[in-house]
Amino acid sequence: MLSNIASLQLRGGNFDNETNLELFPNDNSSNNKYIKSVVIFGRNGAGKSTISRAFSKISGQSETSILKTNLYDQNQEKIELSDKEKQNIFVFNEDFVDRNIKTKQSGLNTIVILGEQVKIDNQIEEVKQQIDTLKKKGMKQRELCDKYNDRKNNLSPSYFKDRIDAALRGKDSWAERSSDIESKPGKRRKNNAPVRQDTYKQFINLNPSMSRNKLLKYYFDLLDQKRKIEAGNTRIESSLPSISQINIYLNYSDKFVEQLLAKKIEKPILSDREKRLLKLLKENGLSELINRKKVFENAEVKTCPFCFQDIASEYKYNLRKLQ
């Protein structure tokens, strides 16, 4: 019972070792069996707040600095308080003031906030701090976003897209070579081939076997041949077919062709694999299929260059089998 409390045992805070404090000893000079009140004096740091926190912990409050606390009667018997008795312990210390009393400056006046309003006001302050933190993060994200949207910043994808387009345009570029290839005999197009937004997609996935310098030499050799052919200055080096080959044409028979045309060809039933292959051939051509096959035959390729996902060896084998 609360009225039987004679001493307090505690450890924690200012008391490194277990300490017994006889707070309510016998009062032999009066008719009272126990002293009902006590005043504790001590300088700062002596442990007054630690004692108050010990009683706060006994009442059921969370006090992490207090490691152990017990109550004893006059006969040094341990006292166990009921929940109702714990509710009758009230501790009014600096912690209580910090939790329940708050002052706020408002111009020349000071506002005093008490009780539950202190908790609400603290929650408001926490929310304001969270808002400020989120605003700072938002500003950083906005700055980063602006950099990504700035075509002149090397963090922006558009910066590299513009450099790709610039490399495709102008003199000695893809646009000029494309114009030379597509020009009519004896004439050259006035303007280079246009570079559109998706022009780079025509060859971004190509995997040439020769270096760029070798490819350019090969291109200029072919271009030189093209121009000579167009000018009519190229000598035909190929030989005439042999007599045995000519006999193939001399023995041509319309009847044989008619027999072939008379045959009924059943429409094949294609598997999913064959349908995908035909679709790939139709949309991208045979060269695309060959390039993809070369990519997946490369043992050093660990990431798919088309979808940028990690790819296992077994899956690479199945892809080559599919193609």
C-alpha positions as CSV (number, residue, x, y, z in Angstrom):
1,M,0.0,0.0,0.0
2,L,1.1,3.5,-0.6
3,S,0.8,4.4,3.0
4,N,3.3,1.7,4.0
5,I,6.1,3.0,1.8
6,A,9.2,3.5,3.9
7,S,12.1,3.3,1.4
8,L,12.9,3.4,-2.3
9,Q,15.5,1.2,-4.0
10,L,16.7,2.3,-7.4
11,R,19.5,2.0,-10.0
12,G,20.0,4.2,-13.0
13,G,20.5,7.9,-13.8
14,N,22.7,9.5,-11.1
15,F,22.8,6.2,-9.2
16,D,25.2,3.7,-10.9
17,N,24.8,1.2,-8.1
18,E,21.6,0.0,-6.3
19,T,20.8,2.5,-3.7
20,N,18.3,2.4,-0.8
21,L,16.7,5.8,0.1
22,E,14.7,5.9,3.4
23,L,12.3,8.6,2.2
24,F,9.5,7.9,4.8
25,P,11.1,6.6,8.0
26,N,9.4,6.1,11.4
27,D,8.5,9.4,13.1
28,N,9.0,8.4,16.8
29,S,8.5,12.0,17.9
30,S,4.9,12.1,16.9
31,N,1.8,10.0,17.0
32,N,2.1,9.2,13.3
33,K,3.6,5.8,12.5
34,Y,5.1,7.1,9.2
35,I,6.1,10.5,7.9
36,K,3.6,11.5,5.3
37,S,5.7,13.9,3.4
38,V,9.4,14.6,2.8
39,V,11.4,17.4,1.2
40,I,14.7,16.5,-0.5
41,F,17.3,19.2,-1.0
42,G,20.3,18.8,-3.2
43,R,22.5,20.7,-5.7
44,N,22.1,20.3,-9.4
45,G,23.1,16.9,-10.5
46,A,22.6,15.3,-7.1
47,G,19.8,13.0,-8.3
48,K,16.5,14.7,-7.4
49,S,15.1,14.3,-10.9
50,T,16.3,10.6,-11.0
51,I,14.3,9.9,-7.8
52,S,11.2,11.5,-9.4
53,R,11.7,9.4,-12.6
54,A,11.9,6.3,-10.4
55,F,8.4,7.0,-9.0
56,S,7.3,7.8,-12.5
57,K,8.5,4.4,-13.6
58,I,6.7,2.7,-10.7
59,S,3.5,4.4,-11.8
60,G,3.8,2.7,-15.2
61,Q,5.5,5.4,-17.3
62,S,8.4,4.7,-19.6
63,E,11.6,5.8,-18.1
64,T,14.6,4.3,-20.0
65,S,17.2,5.9,-17.7
66,I,15.9,4.0,-14.7
67,L,17.2,0.4,-14.8
68,K,15.6,-0.8,-11.5
69,T,13.3,0.4,-8.9
70,N,11.4,-1.1,-5.9
71,L,9.4,0.0,-2.9
72,Y,9.9,-1.4,0.6
73,D,8.0,-1.0,3.9
74,Q,9.5,-0.4,7.4
75,N,10.3,-4.1,7.8
76,Q,12.1,-4.1,4.4
77,E,9.4,-6.1,2.8
78,K,8.9,-5.4,-0.9
79,I,5.6,-3.6,-1.7
80,E,3.6,-4.5,-4.8
81,L,1.2,-1.8,-5.8
82,S,-2.0,-2.4,-7.6
83,D,-2.9,-0.7,-10.9
84,K,-5.3,1.6,-9.0
85,E,-2.6,2.6,-6.5
86,K,-0.2,3.3,-9.3
87,Q,-2.8,5.7,-10.8
88,N,-2.6,7.7,-7.5
89,I,1.1,8.4,-8.1
90,F,1.6,11.9,-9.6
91,V,5.0,13.2,-10.6
92,F,5.5,16.9,-11.3
93,N,9.0,17.4,-12.5
94,E,10.8,19.0,-15.4
95,D,9.8,16.2,-17.7
96,F,6.1,16.9,-16.8
97,V,6.6,20.6,-17.5
98,D,8.2,19.9,-20.9
99,R,5.4,17.5,-21.9
100,N,2.5,19.6,-20.7
101,I,3.5,23.2,-20.6
102,K,4.7,25.3,-23.5
103,T,5.2,28.9,-24.2
104,K,5.1,30.6,-27.6
105,Q,6.1,34.1,-28.5
106,S,3.4,36.0,-30.5
107,G,4.7,39.5,-31.1
108,L,5.1,41.2,-27.7
109,N,2.8,38.7,-26.0
110,T,3.6,35.2,-24.7
111,I,1.1,32.4,-25.1
112,V,1.0,29.5,-22.5
113,I,-0.2,26.1,-23.8
114,L,-1.2,23.4,-21.3
115,G,-2.0,19.7,-21.3
116,E,-3.2,18.0,-24.5
117,Q,-2.6,21.2,-26.5
118,V,1.1,20.8,-25.9
119,K,1.0,17.3,-27.5
120,I,-1.0,18.6,-30.5
121,D,1.3,21.6,-30.9
122,N,4.4,19.3,-30.9
123,Q,2.7,17.2,-33.5
124,I,2.1,20.3,-35.6
125,E,5.7,21.3,-35.3
126,E,6.8,17.7,-36.4
127,V,4.5,17.9,-39.4
128,K,5.9,21.4,-40.3
129,Q,9.4,19.9,-40.1
130,Q,8.4,17.0,-42.3
131,I,6.9,19.5,-44.8
132,D,10.1,21.5,-44.8
133,T,12.1,18.3,-45.4
134,L,9.8,17.3,-48.2
135,K,10.0,20.7,-49.8
136,K,13.8,20.6,-49.7
137,K,13.7,17.1,-51.3
138,G,11.2,18.4,-53.9
139,M,13.5,21.3,-54.7
140,K,16.4,18.9,-55.2
141,Q,14.3,16.7,-57.4
142,R,13.1,19.7,-59.4
143,E,16.7,20.8,-59.9
144,L,17.6,17.3,-61.1
145,C,14.6,17.2,-63.3
146,D,15.5,20.5,-64.9
147,K,19.0,19.2,-65.6
148,Y,17.5,16.1,-67.3
149,N,15.2,18.4,-69.4
150,D,18.0,20.7,-70.4
151,R,19.2,19.7,-73.8
152,K,22.5,21.4,-73.2
153,N,23.3,19.5,-70.0
154,N,25.2,16.2,-70.3
155,L,22.8,14.6,-67.8
156,S,19.9,15.0,-70.2
157,P,19.1,12.1,-72.6
158,S,18.2,14.8,-75.2
159,Y,21.8,16.1,-75.0
160,F,23.1,12.8,-76.4
161,K,20.2,12.5,-78.8
162,D,21.1,15.9,-80.3
163,R,24.7,14.8,-80.6
164,I,23.6,11.6,-82.4
165,D,21.4,13.7,-84.8
166,A,24.3,16.1,-85.4
167,A,26.6,13.3,-86.2
168,L,24.1,12.0,-88.8
169,R,23.8,15.3,-90.5
170,G,26.3,17.5,-92.3
171,K,29.3,16.8,-94.4
172,D,30.9,13.3,-94.5
173,S,28.0,12.0,-92.5
174,W,25.3,9.4,-92.8
175,A,22.9,11.9,-94.4
176,E,25.5,12.8,-97.2
177,R,26.3,9.1,-97.9
178,S,22.6,8.2,-98.0
179,S,22.1,11.0,-100.5
180,D,24.9,9.7,-102.7
181,I,23.5,6.2,-102.6
182,E,19.9,7.3,-103.6
183,S,21.0,9.9,-106.2
184,K,20.0,9.3,-109.8
185,P,22.7,8.5,-112.5
186,G,24.6,11.7,-113.4
187,K,22.9,13.8,-110.8
188,R,23.3,14.3,-107.1
189,R,20.5,15.3,-104.8
190,K,20.6,18.9,-103.8
191,N,20.0,18.2,-100.2
192,N,21.3,15.5,-97.9
193,A,18.9,12.8,-96.7
194,P,16.7,14.0,-93.9
195,V,17.5,13.0,-90.3
196,R,14.2,12.3,-88.5
197,Q,13.5,11.6,-84.8
198,D,13.6,7.8,-85.4
199,T,16.3,7.6,-88.1
200,Y,18.9,6.3,-85.6
201,K,16.6,3.2,-85.0
202,Q,17.4,2.0,-88.5
203,F,20.9,1.0,-87.5
204,I,21.3,1.3,-83.7
205,N,21.0,-2.4,-83.2
206,L,23.4,-3.4,-86.0
207,N,26.5,-5.2,-84.9
208,P,29.0,-4.9,-87.9
209,S,31.9,-7.3,-88.1
210,M,34.3,-4.7,-89.5
211,S,35.6,-1.5,-87.9
212,R,34.3,1.9,-88.9
213,N,37.4,2.7,-91.0
214,K,37.1,-0.5,-92.9
215,L,33.4,0.0,-93.5
216,L,34.1,3.5,-94.8
217,K,36.7,2.2,-97.2
218,Y,34.3,-0.5,-98.4
219,Y,31.5,2.1,-98.8
220,F,33.7,4.4,-100.9
221,D,34.9,1.5,-103.1
222,L,31.2,0.6,-103.8
223,L,30.3,4.2,-104.4
224,D,33.1,4.5,-106.9
225,Q,31.9,1.5,-108.7
226,K,28.4,2.8,-108.7
227,R,29.4,6.1,-110.3
228,K,31.5,4.3,-112.9
229,I,28.6,2.1,-113.8
230,E,26.3,5.1,-114.0
231,A,28.8,6.9,-116.3
232,G,29.1,3.8,-118.5
233,N,32.8,3.5,-118.0
234,T,32.9,0.2,-116.2
235,R,34.1,-2.9,-118.1
236,I,32.0,-6.1,-117.6
237,E,34.4,-8.6,-116.1
238,S,32.0,-11.5,-115.8
239,S,32.4,-14.4,-118.3
240,L,29.6,-15.7,-120.5
241,P,27.9,-18.9,-119.3
242,S,29.2,-22.2,-120.6
243,I,27.4,-24.3,-123.2
244,S,26.1,-26.7,-120.6
245,Q,24.5,-23.8,-118.8
246,I,23.0,-22.5,-122.0
247,N,21.4,-25.9,-122.6
248,I,19.3,-25.3,-119.6
249,Y,17.5,-22.5,-121.4
250,L,17.5,-24.3,-124.8
251,N,15.7,-27.3,-123.2
252,Y,13.1,-25.1,-121.6
253,S,9.6,-26.7,-121.8
254,D,6.2,-25.0,-121.2
255,K,4.7,-28.3,-120.5
256,F,6.9,-28.8,-117.4
257,V,6.0,-25.4,-116.1
258,E,2.3,-26.1,-116.6
259,Q,2.6,-29.3,-114.6
260,L,4.2,-27.4,-111.8
261,L,1.5,-24.7,-111.9
262,A,-1.2,-27.3,-111.9
263,K,0.0,-28.7,-108.5
264,K,-2.1,-27.6,-105.6
265,I,0.0,-26.3,-102.7
266,E,-1.6,-26.7,-99.3
267,K,-1.3,-23.7,-97.0
268,P,1.2,-24.6,-94.3
269,I,0.2,-24.5,-90.6
270,L,2.8,-22.4,-88.9
271,S,3.9,-22.8,-85.3
272,D,4.3,-19.9,-82.9
273,R,8.0,-20.0,-83.5
274,E,7.6,-19.8,-87.2
275,K,5.1,-17.0,-87.0
276,R,7.5,-14.9,-84.9
277,L,10.3,-15.6,-87.3
278,L,8.2,-14.5,-90.3
279,K,7.1,-11.4,-88.4
280,L,10.7,-10.5,-87.6
281,L,11.8,-11.0,-91.2
282,K,8.9,-8.9,-92.5
283,E,9.4,-6.0,-90.1
284,N,13.2,-5.9,-89.9
285,G,14.6,-8.0,-92.7
286,L,17.1,-10.9,-92.7
287,S,20.0,-8.8,-91.5
288,E,18.3,-8.0,-88.2
289,L,17.7,-11.7,-87.6
290,I,21.3,-12.5,-88.3
291,N,22.6,-9.7,-86.1
292,R,20.5,-10.8,-83.2
293,K,21.7,-14.4,-83.6
294,K,25.3,-13.1,-83.5
295,V,24.6,-11.2,-80.3
296,F,23.2,-14.2,-78.4
297,E,26.1,-16.4,-79.7
298,N,28.5,-14.1,-77.9
299,A,29.5,-15.8,-74.6
300,E,30.4,-12.4,-73.1
301,V,26.9,-11.0,-73.5
302,K,25.2,-11.1,-70.1
303,T,22.5,-8.5,-70.6
304,C,20.0,-8.3,-73.5
305,P,20.8,-5.3,-75.7
306,F,17.2,-5.1,-76.8
307,C,15.3,-5.1,-73.4
308,F,18.3,-4.4,-71.1
309,Q,17.6,-7.3,-68.7
310,D,20.0,-9.9,-67.4
311,I,19.9,-13.1,-69.4
312,A,21.0,-16.6,-68.4
313,S,23.0,-18.9,-70.6
314,E,20.1,-21.4,-70.9
315,Y,17.8,-18.7,-72.0
316,K,20.4,-17.5,-74.6
317,Y,20.5,-21.0,-75.9
318,N,16.7,-21.2,-76.3
319,L,16.7,-17.8,-78.1
320,R,19.3,-19.0,-80.6
321,K,17.3,-22.2,-81.0
322,L,14.1,-20.1,-81.6
323,Q,15.9,-18.0,-84.2
